[in-house]
């Protein structure tokens, strides 16, 4: 008999809970304090307008509905809704026992359009979190297990084309992150191990591609860039994320364009630039990243055009030459203008 009475009481509470949920969905809080005051179904209790001891209405300083909370009896559950100033729904969250979020929480734009859907189980995100553009198109999908990202996050352009995808294992980036152009073509691919870049990162573009080696999240090895026809454009050695040795750039015909020596990421030594024909165009002496010594530019026939002497990055003297190799000393004004604009003075 005692067990029978308990069952009857539990059934009554279940019915009451269902009725309360229906009243919440069909008869939400009045939109303003004035409307609540006029409605006899609502009572002012401890600073809150209440209906049936279950629906609680909260208003902002301007008297507009800010949020509403539905308490669902013996289940110790509640549904919380928040609103924008314009009256549109901002969010709706289902709280289970001990205020743990359960079910699908939804968040909205001020326009009323759906912005985010987040599924919960026992207070933790469980399943696919979806973000939306205001147009309604899916913006991002992120898989979760027990509150931790697990799987591939996918981000989309508003057109619906995949923008990028990033694999996760137990909350850490693990695998190859890929970015795409709006036409769907691959833009970049970068391998990760334990949230750190590891391996060769590749960047594709119309005019060619770049390959950058990484080790433990730092550039390590020879960076190579290629023209669209597959010919080498650049090769630069990195050691512990710093340029080291001679960095080389090439013309599309394969001839060397530029050679720059580096020590610990600073220019050190004689930088050389060449005309596409292969003849020397420029020589510049660097010490610890600064011009220090002779800087000389040549005509394409190999004869000197201008030479400037630097002292720790400052031009101190110089000469220019006509096509007959007749020298003329540069004036202080010409040196100053050269230092500011790198404009070569008239020498012939």
C-alpha positions in Angstrom: 0.0 0.0 0.0 2.8 2.4 0.9 4.6 1.7 -2.4 1.3 2.3 -4.3 0.9 5.7 -2.7 4.5 6.7 -3.7 3.8 5.7 -7.3 0.7 7.8 -7.3 2.5 10.8 -6.0 5.3 10.4 -8.6 2.7 10.2 -11.3 1.1 13.4 -10.2 4.4 15.2 -10.2 5.1 13.9 -13.7 1.7 15.3 -14.9 2.4 18.6 -13.2 5.8 18.8 -14.8 4.4 18.2 -18.3 1.7 20.8 -17.7 4.3 23.3 -16.6 6.4 22.7 -19.7 3.3 23.2 -21.9 2.5 26.5 -20.1 6.1 27.7 -20.7 6.0 27.0 -24.4 2.5 28.3 -24.9 2.3 31.1 -22.4 5.7 32.7 -21.9 6.5 35.8 -19.7 4.9 39.1 -20.7 7.3 41.2 -22.7 7.3 44.2 -20.3 6.9 44.8 -16.6 3.7 46.8 -17.2 2.1 43.8 -19.0 3.2 41.5 -16.1 1.6 43.9 -13.5 -1.7 43.9 -15.4 -1.8 40.1 -15.7 -3.4 38.5 -12.6 -1.7 35.2 -13.3 1.6 36.7 -12.2 2.6 37.6 -8.7 5.5 39.8 -7.5 7.6 37.5 -5.2 11.1 38.6 -4.0 11.8 40.9 -6.9 10.5 38.4 -9.5 7.2 38.0 -11.3 6.1 34.5 -10.8 3.4 32.3 -12.4 2.2 29.0 -10.8 5.3 29.0 -8.6 7.2 27.8 -11.7 7.6 30.4 -14.3 9.9 33.2 -13.2 10.2 36.5 -15.2 13.1 38.9 -14.9 13.1 42.4 -16.4 15.9 44.9 -17.1 16.0 48.5 -15.8 14.0 49.7 -18.7 11.2 47.3 -17.9 11.8 44.9 -20.8 11.9 41.2 -20.5 15.5 40.1 -19.9 15.1 36.4 -19.1 12.6 33.8 -18.0 13.2 30.6 -16.0 10.8 27.6 -15.8 11.3 25.4 -12.8 10.2 21.8 -13.5 9.0 20.5 -10.1 10.5 17.3 -8.6 12.9 16.8 -11.5 15.0 19.7 -10.2 15.3 20.9 -13.8 14.8 24.3 -15.4 14.6 25.9 -18.8 16.3 29.3 -19.0 15.6 31.8 -21.8 17.2 35.1 -22.4 16.1 37.9 -24.7 17.6 40.8 -26.6 16.3 44.4 -26.0 14.2 44.1 -29.2 12.3 41.2 -27.6 13.8 38.5 -29.8 15.1 35.3 -28.1 18.8 35.4 -27.4 19.3 31.9 -25.9 17.6 28.9 -24.5 19.3 26.4 -22.2 17.9 23.3 -20.4 19.4 22.8 -16.9 19.2 19.4 -15.3 19.8 18.4 -11.7 22.6 20.4 -9.9 22.3 23.0 -12.7 24.1 20.7 -15.2 23.3 21.7 -18.8 21.3 19.0 -20.7 19.9 18.6 -24.2 20.5 21.1 -27.0 21.3 24.7 -26.0 20.5 27.3 -28.7 21.8 30.8 -29.2 20.3 33.4 -31.7 21.3 36.5 -33.6 19.4 39.7 -32.6 17.4 39.2 -35.8 16.0 36.0 -34.3 17.9 33.7 -36.6 19.7 30.7 -35.1 23.4 31.3 -34.4 24.7 28.2 -32.4 23.4 24.8 -31.4 25.3 23.0 -28.7 24.3 19.5 -27.5 24.9 18.6 -23.8 24.9 15.4 -21.8 25.3 15.5 -18.0 26.8 19.0 -18.1 29.3 18.4 -20.9 29.2 19.1 -24.6 28.4 15.8 -26.4 27.9 15.6 -30.1 28.2 18.1 -33.0 28.3 21.8 -32.2 26.9 23.9 -35.1 27.5 27.5 -35.8 25.4 29.3 -38.5 25.6 32.4 -40.6 22.7 34.8 -40.2 21.6 33.6 -43.6 21.0 30.2 -42.1 24.0 28.5 -43.9 26.1 26.3 -41.7 29.4 28.1 -40.7 31.1 25.6 -38.5 30.7 22.0 -37.3 32.7 20.8 -34.3 32.5 17.3 -32.8 32.8 16.9 -29.0 33.0 13.9 -26.7 32.5 14.5 -23.0 33.3 18.2 -23.3 36.5 17.6 -25.4 36.9 18.2 -29.1 37.3 14.9 -30.9 37.2 14.6 -34.6 37.4 17.1 -37.5 36.3 20.7 -37.1 34.9 22.0 -40.4 34.5 25.7 -41.2 32.5 26.8 -44.3 32.3 29.9 -46.5 28.8 31.3 -46.5 28.4 29.9 -50.0 28.6 26.4 -48.4 32.0 25.6 -49.7 34.5 24.2 -47.2 36.9 26.9 -45.9 39.1 24.8 -43.6 39.2 21.6 -41.7 41.2 20.8 -38.6 41.5 17.3 -37.0 41.5 16.9 -33.2 42.3 14.0 -30.9 41.4 14.5 -27.2 41.4 18.3 -27.5 44.7 18.6 -29.4 45.3 19.3 -33.0 46.5 16.0 -34.5 46.8 15.5 -38.3 46.8 17.8 -41.3 45.0 21.2 -41.2 43.7 22.2 -44.6 42.5 25.5 -45.9 40.7 26.0 -49.2 40.0 28.8 -51.6 36.4 29.9 -52.3 36.4 27.7 -55.5 37.2 24.6 -53.4 40.8 24.3 -54.5 43.4 23.5 -51.8 45.1 26.5 -50.3 47.3 25.2 -47.5 48.0 21.9 -45.7 50.0 21.8 -42.5 50.7 18.7 -40.5 50.4 18.8 -36.7 51.5 16.4 -33.9 50.3 17.2 -30.4 49.2 20.8 -31.3 52.6 21.5 -32.9 53.6 21.8 -36.5 55.6 18.8 -37.6 56.5 18.0 -41.1 56.3 20.0 -44.4 53.6 22.7 -44.6 52.5 23.4 -48.1 50.9 26.6 -49.5 49.4 26.6 -53.0 48.6 29.7 -55.1 48.0 30.6 -58.7 51.7 31.4 -59.4 53.2 28.4 -57.6 53.6 26.8 -54.2 55.7 27.1 -51.1 57.0 24.2 -48.9 58.1 24.9 -45.4 59.6 22.2 -43.1 58.7 22.2 -39.4 60.0 20.4 -36.4 58.5 20.8 -33.0 56.6 23.9 -34.2 59.7 25.6 -35.6 61.0 26.0 -39.1 63.7 23.5 -39.6 65.3 22.6 -42.9 65.2 24.1 -46.4 62.1 26.2 -47.3 61.4 25.9 -51.0 59.2 28.0 -53.2 58.3 27.1 -56.8 56.9 28.9 -59.8 53.7 27.7 -61.4 55.7 25.8 -64.0 57.4 23.8 -61.2 60.7 25.5 -61.4 62.5 26.6 -58.1 61.8 30.2 -57.0 63.5 30.3 -53.6 65.4 28.0 -51.2 66.3 29.2 -47.7 67.7 27.1 -44.9 66.2 27.4 -41.4 67.9 26.2 -38.2 65.8 26.4 -35.0 63.4 28.8 -36.8 66.2 31.2 -38.0 67.6 31.7 -41.4 71.1 30.2 -41.7 73.5 30.1 -44.7 72.9 31.5 -48.2 69.3 32.2 -49.1 68.8 31.9 -52.9 66.1 33.3 -55.3 65.9 32.3 -58.9 64.4 33.8 -62.1 61.8 31.7 -63.9 64.5 30.8 -66.5 66.5 29.2 -63.7 69.2 31.8 -63.4 70.1 33.1 -59.9 68.4 36.3 -58.9 69.6 36.9 -55.4 72.0 35.4 -52.8 71.8 36.6 -49.2 74.1 35.1 -46.5 72.6 34.7 -43.0 73.9 33.9 -39.6 71.3 33.4 -36.9 68.6 35.2 -38.9 70.7 38.3 -39.7 72.3 39.2 -42.9 76.1 38.7 -42.6 78.4 38.8 -45.5 78.1 39.9 -49.1 74.6 39.9 -50.6 74.6 39.5 -54.4 71.8 40.4 -56.9 71.9 39.5 -60.6 70.3 40.6 -63.8 68.1 37.9 -65.5 70.9 37.5 -68.0 73.1 36.2 -65.2 75.5 39.3 -64.9 76.0 40.9 -61.5 73.6 43.7 -60.6 74.4 44.5 -56.9 76.8 43.6 -54.2 76.3 44.7 -50.6 78.3 44.1 -47.4 76.3 43.3 -44.3 77.4 42.9 -40.7 74.9 41.7 -38.1 71.9 42.8 -40.2 73.3 46.2 -41.1 74.9 47.6 -44.2 78.6 48.0 -43.3 81.1 48.4 -46.0 80.8 48.7 -49.7 77.4 48.7 -51.5 77.9 48.6 -55.3 75.4 48.5 -58.2 76.4 47.7 -61.7 75.2 48.3 -65.3 74.1 45.1 -67.1 77.4 45.1 -69.0 79.2 44.5 -65.7 80.6 48.1 -65.2 80.0 50.0 -62.0 77.0 52.4 -61.8 77.3 53.6 -58.2 79.2 52.7 -55.1 78.4 53.8 -51.5 80.4 53.1 -48.3 78.3 52.4 -45.2 79.3 52.5 -41.5 76.8 50.6 -39.3 73.9 51.3 -41.6 74.7 54.9 -42.4 76.0 56.0 -45.8 79.2 58.0 -45.3 80.6 58.4 -48.8 80.0 57.4 -52.4 80.7 57.7 -56.1 78.7 57.3 -59.2 80.0 56.3 -62.7 79.0 57.1 -66.2 79.0 54.4 -68.9 82.6 55.2 -69.6 83.5 54.4 -66.0 84.3 58.1 -65.2 83.7 58.5 -61.5 82.0 61.4 -59.7 82.0 61.9 -55.9 78.4 62.0 -54.5 77.5 65.2 -52.6 76.3 65.1 -49.0 72.8 66.0 -50.3 72.8 63.2 -52.8 74.0 60.7 -50.1 71.2 62.0 -47.8 68.6 61.6 -50.6 69.9 58.1 -51.4 69.7 57.1 -47.7 66.1 58.3 -47.6 64.7 57.1 -50.9 67.3 54.8 -52.5 67.0 56.9 -55.7 70.1 56.7 -57.8 71.4 60.1 -58.8 72.2 61.0 -62.4 75.8 59.8 -63.1 76.2 60.4 -66.9 
